[in-house]
Amino acid sequence: MRILHQIHAHLLTHPLPISTISFAFSKIVGFSALSPHGDINYARKLFSQIPSPNIFSWNSLIRAYSHTQYPSTSQPICLFKKLIKRGFPKPNTFTLAFVLKACYVVSAFEEGQQVHSRVVRSGFGSSPFVETALINFYAKCEHIVLAKKVFDEIPERNLFAWNTMICGYSKIKMVNEAFGLFREMQKVGIAPDEVTMVSVISACAASGALDVGRWIHAYIDKHLIDTDLELSTSLVNMYA
């Protein structure tokens, strides 16, 4: 941040093209908002001083305030509403995905549904990034029927969509549904990864399905799925 302050001062004291300064300021906002070594307050102050912040700057702040270390704030939703009111720049797929994450972090279900409506109107409903964010939003808010509705409407589901839906079922202990999706996923030729297996193993632990858990463990070994710390912990938890 000390070096970043020097760069900021240089930009303010040297004659540079407006486009160059605007681009540089957006990068300063992005680093200050999102880096572990940044400063969210500095990012917000600089953002407020930019006459016409670009969508990267808006997205950086919305994403930063969507992180779980700010669980009680409505800042990302307020920023999104301000962006919509201004009318420029237009939100993109990243904006919508980040604000959907903010909605489930602060339990703003009604606002999340409004964002969903905007997704449909804007034509971004076919974006895999937004589709997965919608499934995640409804699943985390425990509206699993709505999450499944979004999932079913996706013509070509990627691994992230499958994982998000299986994880949603697992978290609310809908074990049969989680297993059913896992089997369906294999039938359509989508190879599971360690994230998939964590959700399925967690479902086994929740239901006490030791035989199925052992089969999943054998499946992991047979298909050489990377056994990272989270998956190893899930296996320990299931056997325990």
N, C-alpha and C positions, 0 to 999 in steps of 0.2 A: 504493500500500500504506500510506503514511503516513496518508492520509485514512481508509482502511479501518480502520486501528487505532483511530482516533478514534471511528468509528462503533461498532466493537466495544465500546470502553470505555463509550460512551454507553448501549449496550444493557445492559451489566452494572450500571450505576450508577443507572438510572432504572426505576421500577416500570412495567412494561408487561405486557399480557396474554401468557400463555405462548405462545399461537398466533402472536402477532406476533413474539415473540422467535425462535421456532423457524423461522418463515418467513425472517426476516432472516438468521439464522445460516446457513440453507441457501444463501442468495444470497452470503454472504461466502465460504463454502466453495467455491461455484461459481466466483466470480471468482478467488480465490486459487489454485485448482487449474488453471483453464483459460486465464486471461488471460496474454498474453506478459509482462505487468507484474506477474504474481502471484507467489505463493510456495507451492510444493507442500507444503513442510514445515509452514508455518503452517496450510494447509488441513487437513492430516492431524491436527495437534494439536487444532485446533478441533473437527474431526469427532469425535475421541475423547472430547470433553467434552460432546457433545450427547447427552442421555439416550436420545432416540428419533429418530435422524436419518431424514428422509424419503427417498423413493427418488431425488429430485433430487440430494441430497447424495451418496448412494451412487454414482449414475451419474457425477457430476462427478469423483469420485476415480478410479473405474474407467477412465473415459475419459482422464483426465490421465495415469495410469500406463500407458495403452495407447499413448501417443505414442512415436515412435521414439527420442526422446532418453533413454528408460529401457529400452533393449533387453535388458538382462541381468536385469531384476527380475521376480519372479513376483508382485509386489504386486497387480495387478488380479485375478489368479486367486485369490489368497488372500482378497482382499476379497469376491469373488463367493461363495466357499465359506462365508465367515463370514455373509454375507447369507442364504444358503440355510439355514444351521444355525439362525440366529435365527428364521426363519420369518415375520418381519415387518420392513419392508414387503415385499410380493411384487415380484419382478423384473418389469420390463415389457420391451417390445420394444427400447427403447434399451439397457437393461442387457445383454440378450443379444447385441445387435449389438456393443457396446463390448467385451465380454469375448471374443467371437469374434475381434475384431481383435487383442486382446492375445495370444490363443493363437497366431496366426500370427507375430506380432512376436517372441515368445520361443520359437517352434518347439515349442509344447506341443500336439502333434497329438492325443494321447490325451484330454487335458482338453477340447479342442475337440469331439471326438466325444461326450463326455459332455454338453457344452452342447447339442449337436445333439439328443441324446436328450431333454433337458429341454425344448427347443423343441417337439418333437413332443408330449410329455406335457402341456405347458402350453397347447397350442392356438394358439401364436403362429406356427405354421408358414406361415400364409397372409399374414403381414405382409410387404409388399414390402421393408421395411427389413431384416428378419431374413433373408428369402430371399437378398437380395443379399449380406448379410454371410456367409452360409453358402457361397455360390458363391465369394466372395472368399477365405474361409478355406481351402477345399479347393484352389483354384487356386494360392494363394500357397504352400501346403504341397506343391505339385506332385502332388497327387492329383486329376489332371484328370478321371479317369473318375467320381469321386464328385461333383466340381463339376458335370459334365454331367448326372449323375443328378438332382441338385437342380434344375438349370436345366430339365430336361425335365418335371419334376413341377409346374412353375409354370403354372397355367392361363392367366393373363394376364400376360405378361412385359412389364415396362416398359423404358425405354431403359437404365436403370442395370444391369438384369440382363443385357441383351444386351452392353453395353459391358464388364461384368466378365468375362463368358465369353469374348468375343473377345480381351480383354487377356490372360486366362489362357492361351489357346492361343498367342498371339503370343510371350509371355515364354518359353515352353518350345519355341519354334520349330516348332510344329505348324501350318505355314503353310496347307496345304490346308484344314484344319479352320477356321482363322480366316477365310479367304476364303469358305468354304462358309456359315458363319454370317452373314457380311456380306451375301451374296446372299440368304439366307433372310430376313434382317431386312428387306431391301427388299421382298421378295415379300409380307410380311405387313403392309406399310405403316408400319413404324416408321422415322421419319426419323433418319438418323445425325447426330451432332454432331461437334465437334472432337475429343472424347475417343475416339470410335469411329475416326476417321480416323488418329489417332496410332497406335493399335494396328495398324490395317491397313497403314499405311505402314511401321511397324516390322517387320511380317511380310514385306513386300516386301524390305526391306533385308536381313533375315536369310536370305532365299532367293535373293537376287540377281535377283528378278523385276522387271527394269527396265521392261518393257513394261506390266506390270500397274500398277507404281508411277506411270508416266506417265498411265495411264488414271485412276487414283485422284486424281492431281493435277488433271486436267481436270474430274473429277467435283466436286472441292472448289470450283473456280472457277465451274463451271456452276451449282451449287446455293447459291452465296454463303455457304459455311460459314466461320465466323469463323476466320481464320488467326492464332491467338495465338502466343505465343513458343514454346510446346512443340510445336505442330504445324509451325511454320516450321522449327524445329530438326530435327524428324523428317524433313521433306522434304530438308533439306540433307544429313542423315546418309544418307538413302536414295540420293540422287544421287552422293554421295561414295563 
